[in-house]
Amino acid sequence: MPAAAGQAPAGRKPRLALVFVALVLAMLLSALNQTILATALPTIVGELNGASLMLWVVTAFILASTIMMPIYGKLGDLIGRKYLLVAAILVFLAGSVVGALAPDMAWLIAARVLQGIGGGGLMILSQAIIADVVPARDRGKYMGAIGGVFAFSSVVGPLVGGWLTEGPGWRWTFWFNLPVGVLALLGALLFLKPRAITARPKLDVWGMGLLAAATTCLVLAASWAGSSYPWHHPVILSLFGGTVAAAAAFVLVQRRTAEPIMPLGLFRDRNFNLATVAGLLTAVAMFGALGYMPTYLQMASGATATGAGLLMIPMMGAMLLASLTAGMLVSRTGRYKWMPVAGSAVTAGALVLLGLVHADTALWQICLVLGLLGVGMGLNMQILVLVVQNSFPLRQVGTATAAHNFFRQIGATLGSAVVGSLFAHRLTDLLVQRLPASAASSTGGGNSLTPDLLHTMPAPVQAVIVQSYNEAMMPLFLLMIPLAVLATVLCLFIAEKPLATTLEPEVMPEALSEGNPLAGAGADAGPGDDPAAGPDLRGSAGVGQAGARSR
């Protein structure tokens, strides 16, 4: 008796496992790259004499990867994902080599741009390929593992970066990418199948350019406001104005182009809108905590940089466990709506508790609250991606996934920038008001204050500084509570559509042009389209994949 539709024969399962391992390695490259430089950056900018350009080492990667996400998503839907993933890995590795050999900050920033161009595709293409080869009902456990990859990298990245910097040198934080990247590259070449391109794809060049312009203006404004320039500075206002103008032009172009990079039809789907806005709001809270809690823990508890990273393990460990558990429950029960609802609510509760932390709060209590925040994130982030993917046919899944992650990345950037700006401004004001003149001058009004310098000061001065850090940081988490509450409310309105238990059959392009997505699923389907043959492990959904989902 043939295998049930959509169920892979036993011989296909090992191959699917190999595909997933290759994708995990690709995602690990991108995830580690966002954290491994955290502990190495002070040494890097000191050696290359570029402290004034430190911000660009981070901003260059964020900007390039954010711009590239929708481009990879759309191109993957048009021409297949295998060779796009291969290209993304190669570009990322090229950037790693340039970074390892960088003689100055200009070369290092150029290397980060290259890494961002490749890194933007690693996550998007990997998530979309999983959607190509795993039915939505079974996809939950794989998406949970993806969330685990990012939780793992958030802890391991800074630790590995610190160890390499203190050992063979900071350049090995770049060389470290090569063996992992080669394994991911071999996996993509050996275990993914390409799709034959029968027609030359139409590229939305104007849309890509306008999206890049809008994203650049927004990321630069968020990164510079409150640090390099005041929020009301003409440069910042001009950047925000440029964002609005480019975004408006982008919408006009998307309404008229044949193959829009971000089809406006995506925004007619209720689940897409709800999940995307909820993901953006959650990212603000998540990256606000990830970005600045380690600094607070160093100043308030006297922990070293490595020790502060270890104190974040409860958050990452809880996020890993919650993400894996959520994925397995989705695959087992097919129910998923309650997870982002509960996750957003738990996140709101954790933000309340963080906002109530005082300078004398025990470390174990702070770690417990961070663990609660990790549970909320683990129940939320990857399930929202699954909601988006389950709302569209496979021929659009790459575009939809990329658009969702694009807005989440925007939320993370804005969250980190706004929280950082408010924190720095509040801290400076409090230190100027409270510190004695001698201590204020020795710390440059707080600008040159470091954990090592703090520990050399008299106990009363230390107490003032720790209290100021607490009052500058912790109330900001209270300001994030409405965002988490709004995300909870939005998730309540998500429609829990049944998850597909089979992969969609391929359809003939002619059928698509005639508006009949069911054609080609029957007798006219070729050998590669036989639902009973199990999932076709290809790196593309194909332009012609749409239509009925077997529920």
C-alpha positions as CSV (number, residue, x, y, z in Angstrom):
1,M,0.0,0.0,0.0
2,P,1.5,3.4,-0.9
3,A,2.5,5.9,1.7
4,A,-0.2,8.3,2.8
5,A,-0.1,11.6,1.1
6,G,2.5,13.9,2.4
7,Q,4.2,11.2,4.6
8,A,7.8,10.6,3.7
9,P,8.8,7.0,3.2
10,A,11.3,5.7,5.7
11,G,14.2,6.2,3.2
12,R,13.4,9.9,3.0
13,K,13.5,10.6,6.7
14,P,17.3,10.4,7.1
15,R,17.6,12.7,4.1
16,L,15.2,15.2,5.7
17,A,17.3,15.0,8.9
18,L,20.4,15.9,6.9
19,V,18.6,18.8,5.2
20,F,17.6,20.1,8.6
21,V,21.1,19.8,10.0
22,A,22.5,21.8,7.0
23,L,19.8,24.5,7.6
24,V,20.6,24.7,11.3
25,L,24.2,25.2,10.6
26,A,23.3,28.0,8.2
27,M,21.1,29.7,10.8
28,L,23.8,29.2,13.5
29,L,26.2,31.2,11.3
30,S,23.8,34.1,11.3
31,A,22.8,33.8,14.9
32,L,26.3,33.5,16.3
33,N,27.5,36.4,14.2
34,Q,25.0,38.7,16.0
35,T,26.5,37.9,19.4
36,I,30.1,36.6,19.1
37,L,31.5,40.1,18.6
38,A,29.8,41.5,21.8
39,T,32.7,40.7,24.1
40,A,35.4,41.1,21.4
41,L,34.4,44.6,20.2
42,P,36.2,46.7,22.8
43,T,39.5,44.9,22.0
44,I,38.8,45.2,18.2
45,V,38.2,48.9,18.2
46,G,41.2,49.5,20.6
47,E,43.6,47.6,18.3
48,L,42.3,49.2,15.1
49,N,42.1,52.7,16.7
50,G,38.4,53.1,15.8
51,A,36.3,53.7,19.0
52,S,34.4,56.5,17.2
53,L,33.3,54.0,14.5
54,M,32.3,51.3,16.9
55,L,28.6,51.8,16.3
56,W,29.1,51.1,12.5
57,V,30.5,47.6,13.3
58,V,27.0,46.7,14.6
59,T,24.9,49.0,12.4
60,A,26.5,47.8,9.1
61,F,25.5,44.2,9.7
62,I,22.0,45.1,10.9
63,L,21.4,47.4,8.0
64,A,22.6,45.1,5.3
65,S,20.8,42.0,6.6
66,T,17.5,43.8,7.1
67,I,17.6,45.2,3.6
68,M,18.3,41.8,2.1
69,M,15.6,39.8,3.9
70,P,12.7,40.6,1.6
71,I,15.0,40.3,-1.5
72,Y,16.0,36.8,-0.6
73,G,12.4,35.9,0.2
74,K,11.0,37.0,-3.1
75,L,13.9,35.7,-5.2
76,G,13.6,32.3,-3.5
77,D,9.9,32.1,-4.5
78,L,10.8,33.1,-8.1
79,I,13.9,31.0,-8.8
80,G,14.3,28.5,-6.0
81,R,16.2,28.6,-2.8
82,K,19.1,26.1,-3.1
83,Y,21.6,28.2,-5.0
84,L,20.4,31.4,-3.3
85,L,21.3,29.7,0.0
86,V,24.7,28.6,-1.4
87,A,25.3,32.2,-2.6
88,A,24.3,33.6,0.8
89,I,26.7,31.3,2.6
90,L,29.6,32.1,0.2
91,V,29.1,35.9,0.6
92,F,28.9,35.5,4.4
93,L,32.1,33.5,4.4
94,A,33.8,36.1,2.1
95,G,32.9,38.8,4.6
96,S,34.3,36.7,7.4
97,V,37.7,36.4,5.6
98,V,37.8,40.1,4.9
99,G,37.0,40.8,8.6
100,A,39.7,38.4,9.8
101,L,42.3,40.2,7.6
102,A,41.0,43.7,8.2
103,P,43.9,46.2,8.6
104,D,41.7,49.0,9.8
105,M,38.1,50.0,10.7
106,A,37.1,50.8,7.2
107,W,37.9,47.2,6.1
108,L,36.2,45.8,9.1
109,I,33.0,47.7,8.4
110,A,33.0,46.6,4.8
111,A,33.4,43.1,6.0
112,R,30.4,43.5,8.2
113,V,28.4,44.8,5.3
114,L,29.3,41.6,3.3
115,Q,28.4,39.4,6.2
116,G,25.1,41.2,6.5
117,I,24.3,40.7,2.8
118,G,24.9,37.0,3.2
119,G,23.4,36.7,6.7
120,G,20.1,38.3,5.6
121,G,19.5,35.2,3.5
122,L,20.6,32.5,5.9
123,M,17.6,32.8,8.3
124,I,14.9,33.6,5.7
125,L,15.9,30.9,3.2
126,S,16.4,28.3,5.9
127,Q,12.9,28.9,7.3
128,A,11.4,28.9,3.8
129,I,13.1,25.6,2.9
130,I,11.7,24.0,6.0
131,A,8.3,25.1,4.8
132,D,9.0,23.5,1.4
133,V,9.9,20.1,2.8
134,V,7.9,19.7,6.0
135,P,4.0,20.0,6.3
136,A,2.8,22.7,8.6
137,R,1.5,20.2,11.2
138,D,5.0,18.7,11.6
139,R,6.8,22.0,11.2
140,G,6.2,23.1,14.8
141,K,9.0,20.9,16.2
142,Y,11.4,22.2,13.5
143,M,10.5,25.8,14.2
144,G,11.0,25.1,17.9
145,A,14.5,23.9,17.2
146,I,15.2,27.1,15.2
147,G,14.2,29.1,18.3
148,G,16.6,26.9,20.3
149,V,19.4,27.8,17.9
150,F,19.0,31.5,18.6
151,A,18.7,31.0,22.3
152,F,21.8,28.8,22.2
153,S,23.8,31.3,20.2
154,S,22.8,34.2,22.5
155,V,24.6,32.5,25.4
156,V,27.4,30.7,23.5
157,G,28.3,33.6,21.2
158,P,29.6,36.1,23.8
159,L,31.4,33.3,25.7
160,V,33.1,32.0,22.6
161,G,33.9,35.6,21.5
162,G,35.5,36.3,24.9
163,W,37.5,33.1,24.9
164,L,38.8,33.6,21.4
165,T,39.7,37.2,22.1
166,E,41.6,36.3,25.3
167,G,43.2,33.4,23.6
168,P,44.3,33.3,19.9
169,G,43.0,36.8,19.3
170,W,39.8,38.6,18.1
171,R,40.4,37.8,14.4
172,W,39.5,34.2,15.2
173,T,35.9,35.4,15.9
174,F,35.8,35.7,12.1
175,W,37.9,32.6,11.2
176,F,35.6,30.6,13.5
177,N,32.8,31.0,10.8
178,L,34.7,29.1,8.1
179,P,34.5,25.5,9.4
180,V,30.8,25.9,10.3
181,G,30.1,27.6,7.0
182,V,31.8,24.9,5.0
183,L,29.7,22.3,6.6
184,A,26.5,24.3,5.9
185,L,27.7,24.8,2.3
186,L,28.3,21.1,1.8
187,G,24.9,20.3,3.2
188,A,23.1,22.7,0.9
189,L,25.0,21.4,-2.1
190,L,24.5,17.7,-1.4
191,F,21.0,17.5,0.2
192,L,19.0,20.3,-1.5
193,K,17.6,19.9,-5.0
194,P,17.4,22.9,-7.3
195,R,14.3,23.8,-9.3
196,A,14.6,24.2,-13.1
197,I,13.8,27.8,-14.1
198,T,11.5,27.8,-17.2
199,A,11.1,31.5,-17.5
200,R,13.3,34.6,-16.8
201,P,12.0,36.1,-13.5
202,K,10.9,39.7,-13.4
203,L,12.8,41.5,-10.7
204,D,11.3,44.4,-8.8
205,V,14.4,46.7,-9.0
206,W,12.5,49.9,-8.1
207,G,10.9,48.2,-5.1
208,M,14.3,46.8,-3.9
209,G,15.9,50.3,-4.2
210,L,13.1,52.1,-2.4
211,L,12.9,49.5,0.3
212,A,16.6,49.7,0.8
213,A,16.4,53.6,1.0
214,A,13.5,53.5,3.6
215,T,15.3,50.8,5.7
216,T,18.6,52.7,5.6
217,C,17.0,55.9,6.7
218,L,15.1,54.2,9.5
219,V,18.0,52.1,10.9
220,L,20.4,55.1,10.8
221,A,17.8,57.3,12.5
222,A,17.2,54.7,15.2
223,S,20.9,54.0,15.7
224,W,22.0,57.7,15.8
225,A,19.1,59.4,17.6
226,G,20.0,60.0,21.2
227,S,23.6,59.0,20.8
228,S,25.3,60.7,17.9
229,Y,22.6,63.3,17.5
230,P,19.7,64.6,19.6
231,W,16.3,63.3,18.6
232,H,15.3,66.7,17.3
233,H,18.5,67.3,15.3
234,P,17.9,68.1,11.6
235,V,19.9,65.0,10.6
236,I,17.5,62.7,12.5
237,L,14.4,64.5,11.4
238,S,15.6,64.3,7.8
239,L,16.2,60.6,8.1
240,F,12.7,60.0,9.5
241,G,11.3,62.2,6.6
242,G,13.3,60.1,4.1
243,T,11.9,57.0,5.6
244,V,8.3,58.2,5.2
245,A,8.9,59.4,1.6
246,A,10.7,56.2,0.5
247,A,8.0,54.1,2.1
248,A,5.2,55.9,0.4
249,A,6.9,55.6,-3.0
250,F,7.6,51.9,-2.2
251,V,3.8,51.3,-1.7
252,L,3.0,53.0,-5.0
253,V,5.5,50.8,-6.8
254,Q,4.3,47.6,-5.2
255,R,0.8,48.3,-6.5
256,R,1.9,48.5,-10.1
257,T,4.8,46.1,-10.5
258,A,4.4,42.6,-11.9
259,E,6.4,40.8,-9.2
260,P,6.4,43.0,-6.1
261,I,9.1,42.3,-3.6
262,M,6.6,42.7,-0.8
263,P,3.1,42.1,-2.3
264,L,0.5,44.3,-0.7
265,G,-1.8,41.3,-0.9
266,L,0.1,40.0,2.2
267,F,-1.5,42.7,4.2
268,R,-5.0,41.6,3.3
269,D,-4.5,38.5,5.4
270,R,-5.6,39.0,9.0
271,N,-3.3,36.5,10.5
272,F,-0.2,37.9,8.7
273,N,-1.0,41.4,10.1
274,L,-1.7,40.3,13.6
275,A,1.3,38.0,13.8
276,T,3.7,40.5,12.2
277,V,2.7,43.4,14.5
278,A,2.8,41.1,17.6
279,G,6.2,39.9,16.5
280,L,7.5,43.5,16.1
281,L,6.2,44.5,19.5
282,T,7.7,41.4,21.2
283,A,11.1,42.1,19.5
284,V,11.2,45.5,21.0
285,A,11.0,44.0,24.5
286,M,13.3,41.1,23.8
287,F,16.2,43.1,22.3
288,G,15.8,45.8,24.9
289,A,16.5,43.2,27.6
290,L,19.2,41.4,25.7
291,G,21.0,44.6,24.8
292,Y,21.3,46.2,28.2
293,M,20.7,43.7,31.0
294,P,24.3,42.4,30.8
295,T,25.5,46.0,31.3
296,Y,23.2,46.4,34.3
297,L,24.3,43.1,35.8
298,Q,28.0,44.1,35.5
299,M,27.5,47.4,37.2
300,A,25.0,46.3,39.8
301,S,26.4,43.0,40.9
302,G,30.1,43.4,40.1
303,A,30.1,40.6,37.6
304,T,32.7,40.4,34.9
305,A,31.7,40.6,31.2
306,T,31.8,36.7,31.0
307,G,29.9,36.5,34.3
308,A,27.2,38.8,33.1
309,G,26.8,36.6,30.0
310,L,26.5,33.5,32.3
311,L,23.8,35.3,34.3
312,M,21.7,35.6,31.1
313,I,21.6,31.8,30.8
314,P,18.3,31.4,32.7
315,M,16.6,33.6,30.1
316,M,18.2,31.7,27.2
317,G,17.8,28.3,28.8
318,A,14.1,28.9,29.5
319,M,13.6,30.3,25.9
320,L,15.3,27.2,24.5
321,L,13.1,24.8,26.6
322,A,9.9,26.7,25.9
323,S,10.6,26.9,22.2
324,L,11.3,23.2,21.9
325,T,8.3,22.2,24.0
326,A,6.0,24.5,22.1
327,G,7.1,23.0,18.8
328,M,6.6,19.5,19.9
329,L,3.1,20.3,21.3
330,V,2.1,21.9,18.0
331,S,3.2,18.8,16.0
332,R,1.4,16.5,18.5
333,T,-1.9,18.4,18.9
334,G,-2.2,20.8,16.0
335,R,-3.2,23.5,18.4
336,Y,-1.1,26.7,18.5
337,K,-3.1,29.9,19.1
338,W,-2.8,29.7,22.8
339,M,1.0,29.7,22.7
340,P,1.6,33.3,21.4
341,V,-1.2,34.5,23.6
342,A,0.3,32.9,26.7
343,G,3.8,33.9,25.6
344,S,2.9,37.6,25.2
345,A,1.1,37.6,28.6
346,V,4.0,35.9,30.3
347,T,6.3,38.5,28.7
348,A,4.1,41.3,30.1
349,G,4.3,39.8,33.6
350,A,8.1,39.4,33.4
351,L,8.4,43.1,32.3
352,V,6.4,44.1,35.4
353,L,8.7,42.2,37.6
354,L,11.8,43.5,35.9
355,G,10.5,47.1,36.4
356,L,10.2,46.4,40.1
357,V,13.8,45.3,40.5
358,H,15.8,47.4,43.0
359,A,19.5,47.9,43.4
360,D,19.5,45.5,46.4
361,T,17.4,42.8,44.7
362,A,19.1,39.4,45.0
363,L,20.7,38.0,41.8
364,W,18.8,34.8,42.0
365,Q,15.5,36.8,41.9
366,I,16.7,38.7,38.8
367,C,17.7,35.4,37.1
368,L,14.3,33.9,37.9
369,V,12.5,36.9,36.3
370,L,14.8,36.7,33.3
371,G,13.9,33.0,33.0
372,L,10.2,33.9,33.0
373,L,10.9,36.4,30.2
374,G,12.6,33.6,28.3
375,V,9.5,31.4,28.7
376,G,7.4,34.1,27.2
377,M,9.7,34.6,24.2
378,G,10.0,30.9,23.6
379,L,6.3,30.4,23.4
380,N,5.9,33.4,21.1
381,M,8.6,34.0,18.4
382,Q,8.7,30.9,16.2
383,I,5.1,30.1,16.6
384,L,4.2,33.5,15.0
385,V,6.4,32.5,12.0
386,L,4.4,29.3,11.7
387,V,1.2,31.3,11.8
388,V,2.4,33.4,8.9
389,Q,3.6,30.4,6.9
390,N,0.4,28.6,7.4
391,S,-1.6,31.5,6.0
392,F,-0.1,31.4,2.5
393,P,0.5,28.8,-0.3
394,L,4.1,27.5,-0.7
395,R,4.6,29.7,-3.7
396,Q,4.4,32.7,-1.4
397,V,5.9,31.3,1.8
398,G,9.4,32.8,1.3
399,T,8.0,36.2,0.6
400,A,5.7,36.1,3.6
401,T,8.4,34.7,5.9
402,A,10.8,37.4,4.8
403,A,8.3,40.2,5.2
404,H,7.4,39.0,8.8
405,N,11.1,38.8,9.8
406,F,11.8,42.1,8.1
407,F,9.3,43.9,10.4
408,R,10.5,41.9,13.4
409,Q,14.1,43.1,12.7
410,I,12.8,46.7,12.4
411,G,11.2,46.2,15.8
412,A,14.4,44.8,17.3
413,T,16.4,47.7,15.9
414,L,14.0,50.4,17.1
415,G,13.7,48.7,20.5
416,S,17.5,48.5,21.0
417,A,18.0,52.1,19.8
418,V,15.2,53.7,21.8
419,V,15.9,51.8,25.0
420,G,19.6,52.6,24.7
421,S,19.0,56.3,24.1
422,L,16.6,56.7,27.0
423,F,18.9,54.7,29.3
424,A,22.0,56.7,28.4
425,H,20.1,60.0,28.8
426,R,18.5,59.1,32.1
427,L,21.8,57.7,33.5
428,T,23.8,60.8,32.5
429,D,21.3,63.1,34.2
430,L,21.2,61.1,37.4
431,L,25.0,60.8,37.7
432,V,25.5,64.5,37.1
433,Q,22.9,65.3,39.8
434,R,24.1,62.8,42.4
435,L,27.9,62.3,42.0
436,P,30.3,64.5,43.9
437,A,32.3,66.9,41.6
438,S,35.5,64.8,41.9
439,A,33.8,61.5,41.0
440,A,31.8,63.2,38.2
441,S,35.0,64.5,36.6
442,S,36.8,61.2,36.9
443,T,34.0,59.4,35.1
444,G,33.5,62.1,32.5
445,G,29.9,62.6,33.7
446,G,29.4,58.8,33.3
447,N,30.6,58.6,29.7
448,S,33.9,56.9,30.7
449,L,32.5,54.8,33.6
450,T,33.5,51.1,33.4
451,P,32.9,48.2,35.9
452,D,36.6,48.2,36.7
453,L,36.6,51.9,37.5
454,L,33.5,51.5,39.6
455,H,35.1,48.9,41.8
456,T,38.0,51.3,42.7
457,M,35.7,54.0,44.0
458,P,34.6,54.5,47.6
459,A,31.6,52.5,48.8
460,P,29.3,55.5,49.1
461,V,30.1,56.5,45.5
462,Q,29.6,53.0,44.3
463,A,26.2,52.9,45.9
464,V,25.1,56.1,44.2
465,I,26.2,54.8,40.8
466,V,24.5,51.4,41.2
467,Q,21.3,53.2,42.4
468,S,21.5,55.5,39.3
469,Y,21.9,52.5,37.0
470,N,18.9,50.9,38.6
471,E,16.7,54.0,38.3
472,A,17.8,54.6,34.7
473,M,17.3,51.1,33.5
474,M,14.5,49.3,35.3
475,P,11.6,51.8,34.8
476,L,12.1,51.4,31.0
477,F,10.8,47.9,31.3
478,L,7.6,49.3,32.7
479,L,7.3,51.4,29.6
480,M,7.4,48.2,27.5
481,I,4.4,46.6,29.3
482,P,1.8,48.2,27.1
483,L,3.6,46.8,24.0
484,A,3.4,43.2,25.5
485,V,-0.2,43.7,26.5
486,L,-1.1,44.9,23.0
487,A,0.7,41.9,21.5
488,T,-1.4,39.6,23.8
489,V,-4.6,41.3,22.6
490,L,-3.6,41.0,18.9
491,C,-2.8,37.3,19.3
492,L,-6.3,36.7,20.7
493,F,-7.7,37.6,17.3
494,I,-5.5,35.2,15.3
495,A,-7.6,32.7,13.5
496,E,-6.4,29.2,14.4
497,K,-6.4,27.7,10.9
498,P,-5.9,23.9,10.7
499,L,-2.3,23.0,10.0
500,A,-1.6,21.2,6.8
501,T,-0.7,17.6,7.2
502,T,0.7,17.2,3.7
503,L,2.8,19.2,1.3
504,E,0.9,21.0,-1.4
505,P,0.8,19.3,-4.8
506,E,2.6,21.1,-7.6
507,V,0.2,22.7,-10.1
508,M,0.6,23.6,-13.7
509,P,1.5,27.3,-14.5
510,E,-1.4,27.3,-17.0
511,A,-3.7,26.5,-14.1
512,L,-2.4,29.3,-12.1
513,S,-2.9,31.8,-14.9
514,E,-6.5,30.5,-15.3
515,G,-7.1,30.9,-11.5
516,N,-7.5,27.1,-11.0
517,P,-5.0,26.1,-8.4
518,L,-6.3,22.6,-8.1
519,A,-5.4,21.6,-11.6
520,G,-2.4,19.4,-11.9
521,A,-3.0,17.6,-8.6
522,G,-4.5,14.6,-10.3
523,A,-3.8,12.6,-13.4
524,D,-1.8,15.3,-15.1
525,A,0.7,15.5,-12.3
526,G,4.2,14.3,-13.1
527,P,6.3,11.8,-11.1
528,G,7.7,14.7,-9.0
529,D,4.1,15.8,-8.2
530,D,2.8,12.5,-6.8
531,P,1.6,13.3,-3.3
532,A,2.2,9.7,-2.3
533,A,5.9,10.0,-3.2
534,G,6.6,11.9,-0.1
535,P,8.1,15.4,0.1
536,D,10.3,16.5,-2.7
537,L,13.4,17.7,-0.9
538,R,14.1,20.7,-3.1
539,G,15.3,24.1,-2.2
540,S,12.2,25.8,-3.6
541,A,8.5,25.9,-3.4
542,G,8.3,26.8,-7.0
543,V,6.3,29.5,-8.7
544,G,3.7,27.0,-9.5
545,Q,3.1,25.7,-6.0
546,A,-0.2,26.8,-4.6
547,G,-3.6,25.5,-4.1
548,A,-5.4,23.1,-1.9
549,R,-3.9,22.1,1.4
550,S,-4.8,18.7,2.6
551,R,-6.1,19.3,6.1
